Amino acid sequence: MNKSSPAYLKKLEQLFKEAGFVLRYEKGSFKAGHCLLLDQQVVIVNKFYTTETKINALSDIAHGLHWEDEALSPESKKVLHEIRQTALKL
């Protein structure tokens, strides 16, 4: 699957949803292009980003979080595994 496609973005969005996060796309002056409110489990990404940049931001956030894998579907576990493997290669 193309990792810069809208379909892959949907998979990332599903991963965050299954983990209990609220994902919002809004305008803002975030220095990193996103904002993470861990206490409220909210992720806000700049809505003006391209699909590829949104994917990169969500992947970076996903890699840095501790996930309860038991709550994730097999598809979301696969996406999370891909993110972790990609990060190890960098």
Z-matrix of the N, CA and C atoms (Angstrom, degrees):
N
C 1 1.455
C 2 1.522 1 109.54
N 3 1.299 2 114.91 1 141.12
C 4 1.457 3 121.19 2 176.85
C 5 1.520 4 109.07 3 -69.08
N 6 1.324 5 117.09 4 120.07
C 7 1.464 6 120.80 5 -175.26
C 8 1.517 7 113.23 6 -81.24
N 9 1.330 8 117.59 7 9.56
C 10 1.465 9 119.91 8 173.65
C 11 1.528 10 110.14 9 -122.27
N 12 1.321 11 115.62 10 23.07
C 13 1.465 12 120.72 11 -177.02
C 14 1.526 13 111.23 12 -96.50
N 15 1.330 14 116.41 13 157.36
C 16 1.469 15 119.65 14 174.89
C 17 1.534 16 112.80 15 -58.54
N 18 1.329 17 117.34 16 -31.40
C 19 1.471 18 120.44 17 178.85
C 20 1.532 19 110.96 18 -65.48
N 21 1.319 20 116.82 19 -39.44
C 22 1.467 21 120.23 20 178.11
C 23 1.528 22 110.53 21 -69.06
N 24 1.331 23 116.80 22 -36.61
C 25 1.460 24 120.58 23 175.78
C 26 1.525 25 110.15 24 -59.97
N 27 1.328 26 116.99 25 -41.63
C 28 1.472 27 121.14 26 178.02
C 29 1.530 28 110.92 27 -61.09
N 30 1.331 29 116.84 28 -38.42
C 31 1.464 30 120.49 29 178.79
C 32 1.529 31 110.90 30 -65.16
N 33 1.333 32 116.14 31 -40.31
C 34 1.460 33 119.69 32 176.99
C 35 1.527 34 110.92 33 -65.36
N 36 1.322 35 116.44 34 -42.04
C 37 1.456 36 120.45 35 177.60
C 38 1.527 37 110.71 36 -60.00
N 39 1.319 38 116.74 37 -40.28
C 40 1.467 39 121.42 38 178.63
C 41 1.529 40 110.87 39 -65.41
N 42 1.318 41 117.15 40 -39.31
C 43 1.460 42 121.93 41 177.15
C 44 1.527 43 110.61 42 -56.90
N 45 1.323 44 116.69 43 -48.50
C 46 1.465 45 120.12 44 179.70
C 47 1.524 46 111.43 45 -65.35
N 48 1.313 47 116.51 46 -39.20
C 49 1.470 48 120.62 47 179.57
C 50 1.530 49 110.67 48 -62.31
N 51 1.327 50 116.73 49 -46.81
C 52 1.462 51 120.85 50 -179.46
C 53 1.529 52 111.56 51 -63.49
N 54 1.326 53 116.57 52 -29.69
C 55 1.463 54 120.77 53 179.89
C 56 1.526 55 112.15 54 -82.55
N 57 1.333 56 116.86 55 -1.56
C 58 1.457 57 120.31 56 176.09
C 59 1.520 58 114.87 57 92.12
N 60 1.324 59 117.02 58 11.60
C 61 1.463 60 120.86 59 178.68
C 62 1.521 61 110.73 60 -90.38
N 63 1.323 62 115.39 61 147.27
C 64 1.453 63 121.98 62 171.20
C 65 1.524 64 105.54 63 -97.23
N 66 1.310 65 116.43 64 123.67
C 67 1.457 66 121.83 65 -178.84
C 68 1.519 67 108.40 66 -108.77
N 69 1.332 68 115.20 67 124.11
C 70 1.457 69 119.55 68 -179.09
C 71 1.513 70 109.39 69 -127.78
N 72 1.326 71 115.40 70 144.89
C 73 1.459 72 122.31 71 174.46
C 74 1.520 73 106.56 72 -110.78
N 75 1.330 74 115.63 73 115.70
C 76 1.459 75 120.84 74 -177.06
C 77 1.511 76 109.51 75 -142.30
N 78 1.337 77 115.07 76 161.94
C 79 1.454 78 118.43 77 173.73
C 80 1.515 79 107.80 78 -81.39
N 81 1.296 80 115.54 79 151.40
C 82 1.452 81 119.58 80 -179.72
C 83 1.511 82 110.19 81 178.13
N 84 1.272 83 115.75 82 170.37
C 85 1.461 84 120.46 83 -179.90
C 86 1.527 85 109.71 84 -108.02
N 87 1.299 86 115.79 85 56.17
C 88 1.457 87 121.04 86 178.33
C 89 1.526 88 107.86 87 -77.16
N 90 1.309 89 117.46 88 129.66
C 91 1.463 90 120.07 89 -178.97
C 92 1.528 91 111.36 90 -63.47
N 93 1.308 92 117.04 91 -37.60
C 94 1.462 93 120.46 92 -179.14
C 95 1.529 94 111.93 93 -92.74
N 96 1.321 95 117.35 94 -1.91
C 97 1.461 96 120.47 95 -178.52
C 98 1.512 97 113.64 96 88.28
N 99 1.332 98 115.53 97 -2.12
C 100 1.458 99 119.66 98 177.78
C 101 1.521 100 109.31 99 -151.20
N 102 1.300 101 115.20 100 165.64
C 103 1.458 102 121.96 101 179.06
C 104 1.528 103 107.05 102 -137.51
N 105 1.299 104 116.96 103 134.29
C 106 1.456 105 122.42 104 -178.79
C 107 1.524 106 108.92 105 -120.89
N 108 1.323 107 115.86 106 117.65
C 109 1.463 108 121.54 107 177.48
C 110 1.522 109 107.34 108 -107.81
N 111 1.324 110 116.28 109 90.72
C 112 1.462 111 120.73 110 -173.82
C 113 1.521 112 112.95 111 -62.84
N 114 1.325 113 117.56 112 -40.38
C 115 1.470 114 120.28 113 -177.85
C 116 1.520 115 111.85 114 -59.77
N 117 1.328 116 116.28 115 -33.69
C 118 1.461 117 121.15 116 -178.53
C 119 1.524 118 112.31 117 -102.69
N 120 1.308 119 117.16 118 -0.36
C 121 1.464 120 124.29 119 -177.43
C 122 1.529 121 110.98 120 51.21
N 123 1.331 122 114.54 121 54.45
C 124 1.455 123 121.98 122 179.20
C 125 1.526 124 108.52 123 -122.81
N 126 1.317 125 115.60 124 134.24
C 127 1.458 126 122.61 125 174.37
C 128 1.520 127 106.83 126 -119.42
N 129 1.326 128 115.86 127 127.37
C 130 1.459 129 120.91 128 178.52
C 131 1.520 130 107.33 129 -119.93
N 132 1.336 131 115.62 130 126.91
C 133 1.466 132 122.13 131 -179.41
C 134 1.521 133 107.79 132 -120.11
N 135 1.310 134 115.67 133 143.80
C 136 1.462 135 121.56 134 179.07
C 137 1.528 136 109.67 135 -58.25
N 138 1.316 137 116.77 136 121.63
C 139 1.471 138 121.06 137 -176.04
C 140 1.527 139 112.85 138 -71.78
N 141 1.310 140 117.86 139 -14.87
C 142 1.458 141 121.00 140 -178.93
C 143 1.531 142 112.59 141 -88.36
N 144 1.315 143 117.10 142 -1.92
C 145 1.459 144 120.86 143 177.58
C 146 1.526 145 110.97 144 -67.67
N 147 1.315 146 115.48 145 153.44
C 148 1.458 147 120.60 146 172.45
C 149 1.528 148 107.84 147 -72.71
N 150 1.310 149 116.03 148 166.17
C 151 1.468 150 120.61 149 178.20
C 152 1.524 151 110.56 150 -56.78
N 153 1.305 152 117.03 151 -44.65
C 154 1.461 153 120.95 152 -178.49
C 155 1.530 154 111.74 153 -62.76
N 156 1.316 155 117.22 154 -40.75
C 157 1.458 156 120.74 155 179.93
C 158 1.521 157 111.31 156 -70.14
N 159 1.328 158 117.48 157 -35.94
C 160 1.465 159 120.76 158 175.05
C 161 1.522 160 109.79 159 -62.82
N 162 1.327 161 116.47 160 -43.09
C 163 1.463 162 121.12 161 178.74
C 164 1.524 163 110.45 162 -61.21
N 165 1.325 164 116.59 163 -44.41
C 166 1.470 165 120.40 164 179.47
C 167 1.529 166 111.17 165 -62.45
N 168 1.330 167 117.29 166 -42.78
C 169 1.463 168 120.83 167 179.49
C 170 1.530 169 110.47 168 -63.52
N 171 1.331 170 117.13 169 -47.17
C 172 1.465 171 120.53 170 -179.52
C 173 1.524 172 111.84 171 -65.71
N 174 1.324 173 116.93 172 -36.25
C 175 1.470 174 120.38 173 177.47
C 176 1.520 175 110.72 174 -65.21
N 177 1.336 176 116.76 175 -42.04
C 178 1.464 177 120.42 176 178.06
C 179 1.521 178 110.86 177 -61.72
N 180 1.321 179 116.11 178 -44.01
C 181 1.469 180 120.18 179 179.07
C 182 1.522 181 109.88 180 -64.25
N 183 1.330 182 116.59 181 -47.17
C 184 1.468 183 121.09 182 -178.14
C 185 1.517 184 111.51 183 -59.68
N 186 1.317 185 116.79 184 -38.78
C 187 1.464 186 119.84 185 -179.75
C 188 1.529 187 111.57 186 -66.13
N 189 1.311 188 117.37 187 -32.54
C 190 1.455 189 120.71 188 -176.65
C 191 1.517 190 115.36 189 -85.70
N 192 1.323 191 118.11 190 -6.46
C 193 1.459 192 121.45 191 -177.64
C 194 1.525 193 111.85 192 -96.12
N 195 1.332 194 114.87 193 155.33
C 196 1.469 195 121.18 194 171.54
C 197 1.529 196 106.84 195 -90.96
N 198 1.307 197 116.83 196 124.49
C 199 1.467 198 121.15 197 -175.05
C 200 1.512 199 110.46 198 -109.73
N 201 1.310 200 115.72 199 141.16
C 202 1.462 201 122.42 200 171.04
C 203 1.529 202 106.25 201 -88.78
N 204 1.315 203 116.29 202 92.37
C 205 1.463 204 121.60 203 -173.46
C 206 1.525 205 113.43 204 -59.85
N 207 1.326 206 117.60 205 -26.67
C 208 1.460 207 120.35 206 -177.09
C 209 1.531 208 111.77 207 -63.67
N 210 1.328 209 116.87 208 -28.56
C 211 1.467 210 120.76 209 -176.81
C 212 1.530 211 112.36 210 -82.97
N 213 1.323 212 117.03 211 -5.78
C 214 1.462 213 120.71 212 -174.56
C 215 1.527 214 111.94 213 -95.52
N 216 1.318 215 115.09 214 146.89
C 217 1.462 216 120.99 215 174.50
C 218 1.528 217 108.99 216 -71.32
N 219 1.325 218 117.35 217 162.74
C 220 1.472 219 119.52 218 177.85
C 221 1.532 220 112.32 219 -57.04
N 222 1.327 221 117.88 220 -38.04
C 223 1.468 222 120.73 221 179.40
C 224 1.524 223 111.28 222 -64.91
N 225 1.320 224 116.85 223 -42.47
C 226 1.468 225 120.63 224 179.10
C 227 1.524 226 111.18 225 -68.37
N 228 1.323 227 116.92 226 -36.93
C 229 1.466 228 119.92 227 175.55
C 230 1.520 229 110.73 228 -61.42
N 231 1.319 230 116.11 229 -38.84
C 232 1.462 231 120.84 230 178.67
C 233 1.530 232 111.00 231 -64.49
N 234 1.320 233 116.74 232 -43.75
C 235 1.466 234 121.21 233 178.49
C 236 1.526 235 109.82 234 -62.57
N 237 1.330 236 117.74 235 -45.25
C 238 1.453 237 121.66 236 179.26
C 239 1.526 238 110.99 237 -62.31
N 240 1.315 239 116.83 238 -40.70
C 241 1.478 240 120.84 239 177.06
C 242 1.526 241 110.54 240 -61.51
N 243 1.331 242 117.57 241 -42.45
C 244 1.467 243 121.58 242 178.25
C 245 1.524 244 110.74 243 -61.41
N 246 1.324 245 116.88 244 -41.61
C 247 1.462 246 121.16 245 179.70
C 248 1.523 247 110.02 246 -63.35
N 249 1.317 248 116.29 247 -44.32
C 250 1.468 249 120.55 248 179.94
C 251 1.522 250 111.25 249 -64.93
N 252 1.330 251 117.01 250 -41.08
C 253 1.465 252 120.16 251 179.56
C 254 1.519 253 111.60 252 -66.60
N 255 1.314 254 116.95 253 -39.53
C 256 1.464 255 121.14 254 179.07
C 257 1.531 256 109.41 255 -63.87
N 258 1.315 257 117.09 256 -41.81
C 259 1.461 258 121.22 257 -179.77
C 260 1.525 259 111.26 258 -64.96
N 261 1.325 260 117.80 259 -35.23
C 262 1.462 261 120.77 260 178.66
C 263 1.515 262 111.59 261 -67.33
N 264 1.324 263 117.65 262 -31.16
C 265 1.460 264 121.88 263 -178.31
C 266 1.527 265 112.05 264 -75.29
N 267 1.332 266 116.67 265 -22.52
C 268 1.470 267 120.55 266 -177.47
C 269 1.478 268 112.65 267 -79.57
